[in-house]
Amino acid sequence: RGIPQIEVSFDIDVNGIVNVKAKDLGTQKEQKITITASSGLSDEEIDKKVKEAEQHAKEDNKLKEKVELRNQADTLVYSVEKTLKESGDKVSEDEKNQITENIKDLKKALEEDDVEKIKSGVEKLTASSHKLAEEIYKKATAQTQQQEANKERDKGSQAEKKEEKEEEKVVDADYEVEKDEDKKE
């Protein structure tokens, strides 16, 4: 008693056509079938779709710009809120209040989905957040300069100590150890 052995191969080409071949190894009989997709678009349908895409290109670009503007506004709000939370103590209360007011206005414009208000809000918040960034970097620069001044002062005192050490004279001497026999008893 034998078990039938069948070799099956599948081949899919770049056009999506599937060729299936089955061969019985015992009898060497072979069957083939080709499967093609019947749902392809005709040339007329392709031309129609291209024309529709061209007609809606302006609308698509406006929508794309709107989405990009919303993303920019969301990112700006998040980053300014984070910076204000971390470094808000480095600016005056008036500036902090102005920034938080601009954040509220921009969030409201995002909720209303008004492109012009969003653009205006982004510009205002960007301008007011630059003041925050300036203050942060002014103070960071001042701290860096102070640290560098301290390092220079430390280097100067280390150089003086080095000179003092160089002035000390070290004398090498030969010596012999004498045995004291009286102490061994």
N, C-alpha and C positions, 0 to 999 in steps of 0.2 A: 504494500500500500504506500503510495507516495502522496505527498502534500504538494498541491500545485504551487509553483513559484512564478510570480508575475513581477516583472520589472516595470515600474511606472516612472516616467520622467515628465516634468513640467518645464515649459520654457515661456517666459514672458518677454516680449520685445518692447522697444521704446514707445510704440504706439498703443500699448496696453492690450495687445493681442496675445492670447494664451494658446499655446500649442501643447496638447497632452498626448502622450504616446504610451501605450501599454503593450507589453510583449510577454507571452507565455513561454517560459524558458524550456518547458518540456516539449511542446508541439511547435515551437517557433512561430506561432501565429501572432500577428501584430495588428493592433487597432490604433487609429489616429483620429483626433478631433481638434478642430480649431474654434476658439471662442473669441468673438469680436464684440466690442461694445456697440450697441445700437443707439446709445444716447448722445452721440457726438453732435456738435452744432454744425449746421450747414454754413456755407460761406455767407449767405444772406443774413442768417442769425448773428454771425460774428460781426458783420458790418453794422448791423442794427445796434448791437451792444457797444461798439466803439463810438458810434454817433451819440448814443445816450450818455456815455462817459464824458465826451467832449462838451455836451450841453450842460452837464452838472459840474464841470470842472471849477467854475467860479464859486459855486455853493460849497463844494468840497474844500477849496482853499480857505474860504471864510471860516468854515467849521474847524479846519485844522489850526488856523491862527487863534481862534477862540479857545480851543483846547490847550494849545501851547501857552497862551496868556494865563489861563486858569492854573495850569501847572506851575508856571513861574510865580504867580501870586501865592499859591499854597506853599511853595518852597520858601519864598521870602518871609511869609508870616511865621512859619515854623522856625527858621533860622534866627530871625530877629527876636522872637519870644524866648528861644533858648539862650541867646546871647544876653538878652536883658535879664533873664533869670540868674545867669552865672555872673554877670558883670554889671548889673544895674546900679550898684553902689558907686560906680566910678563916674556917673554923670549926675547933674543936678536934678532936683525933683521936677522942675519945669520941663526939662528935656525928656525925662522919663515919662511924664504925663503926656507930652506931645507924641512920643513914640507909641504909647499904649492907645491913645486916641486914634492915631493913624492905623494901627492894627485893627481896631474895632470897625473903622470906616471901610477898610479893605475887606474884612470878613462880611460886612453887610452887603457890599457890592457883589461879592461872590455869591451870596445867597440870592440876591436879586437877578443875577446872571446878566448884568448890564456891562457890555464890553467897554464902553467909554468910562464908566465909573471905575471899573477894574484897572484900566490903564492909568487913570488919574491917581487912584489909590496906591498903585505900585510905585509911581513916581514920587508921591509924597512920602511913603514909607521908606523908600530907598534913600531919599534925601535926609530924612530925620535919623535913619539908622547909621548914615555915614558919620554923623556927629558922635554917636556912641562908639563907633570903631575908632575915630580919631582920638577920643579920650583914652580908650583902652591902650592904643599904641603909643600915645604920649607918655603914659605912666610906665608902660613896659620899657620904652626907650630910656626914660629917666632911671629906672631900676638897673637896666643893663649898664648905663654909663656909671652909675654909682658902684656897681660890682667891679667894673673894669678899673675904676680909680682905686678901689680897695686892693685889687690884685697888684696894681703898679706900686702902691705903697708897700705892700708885703714883699714884692720883689726887691724893692730898694733896701728894706731892712735886712732881707736875706743876703743881699750882696755885701752889706756892711759886715755882717757876721762872718761871711766867707773871707773877707779881707782880714778880719781879726784873727781867724784861724790860720790863715797863711802867714801872718806875722809871727806866730808862735814857732819857736825853734825846737825841733826834736833832735835829741842826741842819742846815737846808738853807742852802746858800750859793751865791751866784752867782760865777762865775769866768770869766776870759777867758784864752785861750791866746795867749801872746806868741811871736812868731816870733823865733828867734835866727838872724840872717843870718850871723854869724861862723862858725857850725858847718857851714854848707852848703858851704864851700869845700873 
